[in-house]
Amino acid sequence: MCLSISGRCLISQFLFKESANRGKCLQPCRRFYYIKDKKGNELKIENHHVLSPKDLCTLPFIEGIKKLNIKALKIEGRNRNPEYIDAVVRVYRKALDKKLNKKELEELLEQLNKVYNKGFSSGFYIGMPTSDDFSNVENNSSSESKEFIGKIKHYYPKISVGLIRLTSSLKIGDEIYIIGNKTGLIRTAIKSMQISHKTINEAMKFQEIAIKLPYCRKNDEVYKIIKRNTNI
């Protein structure tokens, strides 16, 4: 993990003078590599992402960790986005507070898979990693991504309505994130929309719409959640 033991990787510093330990990693490990010796002989390998392991995920065996009476768990991932922090904190808080049944474990793993990840691995916890523990993507294998669609121009708390000028289309049934420094992160589904007090089912780029929303603030950013076809 991060080149063998977390936090020890210096590839970004050596190649680009940008240190991972200062939060500036350019993530060269995630690129596609060939391996050759000094004589030019090339190794045949199954997966050319040879420096990029999958993300460490302890959720499937969290009960074993709890039995060790560990006092704290570290959430790893420099510069991860708000929805990643939100999901990981919620998932592991629930797993620490109760013993999960099979269905709950599957549901929580799916929540983790919705946010940024490179696939999941048990790392060195339950044995030596194998070729299956290396990522098969360069960037992200999450089942969801997000698209910026505008900012809250005004919020009317008495009627719980936000006003947004769209930079992309939006329709009834879409899910969105609302993200702000004081608001934090809100995930909600679009159930109704209006333009000039007229109900609509779909809005286009550059239109100004009114939407029923949980409490948020002016200038909070709004993102549409996009489903992606990937597997855990």
CORDARA-V380840 format. One record per residue. N is the residue number from 1. NEAR is the number of other ideal C-beta (glycine too) atoms within 8 Angstrom. D_FIRST is the distance of its C-alpha to the first C-alpha in whole Angstrom. Layout:
n:N near:NEAR d_first:D_FIRST
n:N near:NEAR d_first:D_FIRST
This chain:
n:1 near:8 d_first:0
n:2 near:9 d_first:4
n:3 near:9 d_first:5
n:4 near:5 d_first:5
n:5 near:7 d_first:5
n:6 near:6 d_first:5
n:7 near:7 d_first:8
n:8 near:8 d_first:9
n:9 near:10 d_first:9
n:10 near:9 d_first:13
n:11 near:10 d_first:13
n:12 near:15 d_first:15
n:13 near:11 d_first:17
n:14 near:5 d_first:18
n:15 near:7 d_first:19
n:16 near:7 d_first:21
n:17 near:4 d_first:21
n:18 near:10 d_first:19
n:19 near:10 d_first:16
n:20 near:14 d_first:13
n:21 near:6 d_first:14
n:22 near:6 d_first:17
n:23 near:7 d_first:16
n:24 near:8 d_first:17
n:25 near:10 d_first:14
n:26 near:8 d_first:16
n:27 near:6 d_first:13
n:28 near:10 d_first:14
n:29 near:9 d_first:11
n:30 near:11 d_first:12
n:31 near:9 d_first:15
n:32 near:5 d_first:17
n:33 near:8 d_first:17
n:34 near:5 d_first:20
n:35 near:7 d_first:20
n:36 near:7 d_first:23
n:37 near:6 d_first:24
n:38 near:3 d_first:27
n:39 near:4 d_first:30
n:40 near:6 d_first:28
n:41 near:6 d_first:28
n:42 near:7 d_first:25
n:43 near:7 d_first:23
n:44 near:3 d_first:23
n:45 near:7 d_first:20
n:46 near:3 d_first:19
n:47 near:8 d_first:17
n:48 near:7 d_first:17
n:49 near:14 d_first:13
n:50 near:9 d_first:12
n:51 near:10 d_first:9
n:52 near:11 d_first:8
n:53 near:12 d_first:6
n:54 near:12 d_first:8
n:55 near:10 d_first:8
n:56 near:11 d_first:7
n:57 near:11 d_first:11
n:58 near:10 d_first:13
n:59 near:12 d_first:16
n:60 near:8 d_first:18
n:61 near:10 d_first:18
n:62 near:12 d_first:18
n:63 near:8 d_first:22
n:64 near:7 d_first:20
n:65 near:10 d_first:18
n:66 near:9 d_first:21
n:67 near:6 d_first:23
n:68 near:6 d_first:22
n:69 near:5 d_first:23
n:70 near:7 d_first:20
n:71 near:3 d_first:22
n:72 near:4 d_first:19
n:73 near:8 d_first:16
n:74 near:4 d_first:14
n:75 near:8 d_first:13
n:76 near:6 d_first:10
n:77 near:9 d_first:11
n:78 near:6 d_first:13
n:79 near:4 d_first:16
n:80 near:7 d_first:16
n:81 near:7 d_first:20
n:82 near:9 d_first:22
n:83 near:12 d_first:22
n:84 near:11 d_first:18
n:85 near:10 d_first:19
n:86 near:10 d_first:22
n:87 near:12 d_first:21
n:88 near:12 d_first:18
n:89 near:9 d_first:20
n:90 near:9 d_first:23
n:91 near:12 d_first:21
n:92 near:12 d_first:20
n:93 near:8 d_first:23
n:94 near:11 d_first:25
n:95 near:11 d_first:23
n:96 near:8 d_first:23
n:97 near:5 d_first:27
n:98 near:5 d_first:28
n:99 near:4 d_first:27
n:100 near:11 d_first:26
n:101 near:6 d_first:28
n:102 near:6 d_first:27
n:103 near:6 d_first:28
n:104 near:9 d_first:27
n:105 near:11 d_first:23
n:106 near:8 d_first:24
n:107 near:8 d_first:25
n:108 near:13 d_first:22
n:109 near:13 d_first:20
n:110 near:10 d_first:22
n:111 near:11 d_first:22
n:112 near:14 d_first:18
n:113 near:12 d_first:18
n:114 near:9 d_first:21
n:115 near:13 d_first:19
n:116 near:8 d_first:16
n:117 near:12 d_first:13
n:118 near:12 d_first:12
n:119 near:11 d_first:13
n:120 near:11 d_first:12
n:121 near:12 d_first:10
n:122 near:11 d_first:10
n:123 near:9 d_first:7
n:124 near:5 d_first:9
n:125 near:7 d_first:12
n:126 near:4 d_first:14
n:127 near:6 d_first:14
n:128 near:4 d_first:12
n:129 near:9 d_first:10
n:130 near:5 d_first:13
n:131 near:6 d_first:14
n:132 near:5 d_first:14
n:133 near:10 d_first:10
n:134 near:12 d_first:10
n:135 near:12 d_first:11
n:136 near:7 d_first:15
n:137 near:9 d_first:16
n:138 near:8 d_first:16
n:139 near:5 d_first:16
n:140 near:8 d_first:16
n:141 near:10 d_first:17
n:142 near:12 d_first:19
n:143 near:9 d_first:22
n:144 near:10 d_first:24
n:145 near:8 d_first:24
n:146 near:10 d_first:26
n:147 near:8 d_first:29
n:148 near:9 d_first:31
n:149 near:12 d_first:35
n:150 near:11 d_first:36
n:151 near:9 d_first:37
n:152 near:17 d_first:39
n:153 near:8 d_first:42
n:154 near:7 d_first:44
n:155 near:12 d_first:44
n:156 near:9 d_first:47
n:157 near:6 d_first:46
n:158 near:4 d_first:49
n:159 near:5 d_first:49
n:160 near:9 d_first:45
n:161 near:10 d_first:45
n:162 near:12 d_first:43
n:163 near:12 d_first:44
n:164 near:13 d_first:41
n:165 near:10 d_first:42
n:166 near:15 d_first:40
n:167 near:8 d_first:38
n:168 near:10 d_first:38
n:169 near:8 d_first:39
n:170 near:13 d_first:39
n:171 near:9 d_first:41
n:172 near:9 d_first:41
n:173 near:5 d_first:39
n:174 near:10 d_first:36
n:175 near:8 d_first:33
n:176 near:14 d_first:32
n:177 near:12 d_first:30
n:178 near:16 d_first:32
n:179 near:13 d_first:30
n:180 near:12 d_first:31
n:181 near:3 d_first:31
n:182 near:5 d_first:33
n:183 near:12 d_first:33
n:184 near:8 d_first:29
n:185 near:10 d_first:28
n:186 near:11 d_first:31
n:187 near:8 d_first:30
n:188 near:9 d_first:34
n:189 near:7 d_first:36
n:190 near:13 d_first:39
n:191 near:5 d_first:42
n:192 near:8 d_first:45
n:193 near:14 d_first:45
n:194 near:11 d_first:48
n:195 near:10 d_first:50
n:196 near:4 d_first:53
n:197 near:3 d_first:53
n:198 near:6 d_first:53
n:199 near:6 d_first:51
n:200 near:9 d_first:49
n:201 near:6 d_first:46
n:202 near:9 d_first:44
n:203 near:11 d_first:44
n:204 near:7 d_first:43
n:205 near:7 d_first:42
n:206 near:6 d_first:44
n:207 near:9 d_first:46
n:208 near:8 d_first:46
n:209 near:13 d_first:45
n:210 near:8 d_first:46
n:211 near:11 d_first:43
n:212 near:6 d_first:43
n:213 near:13 d_first:40
n:214 near:7 d_first:39
n:215 near:7 d_first:39
n:216 near:12 d_first:38
n:217 near:9 d_first:39
n:218 near:7 d_first:40
n:219 near:7 d_first:37
n:220 near:12 d_first:35
n:221 near:10 d_first:33
n:222 near:14 d_first:33
n:223 near:11 d_first:31
n:224 near:12 d_first:32
n:225 near:12 d_first:29
n:226 near:8 d_first:29
n:227 near:6 d_first:28
n:228 near:8 d_first:26
n:229 near:3 d_first:26
n:230 near:7 d_first:22
n:231 near:3 d_first:21
n:232 near:7 d_first:18
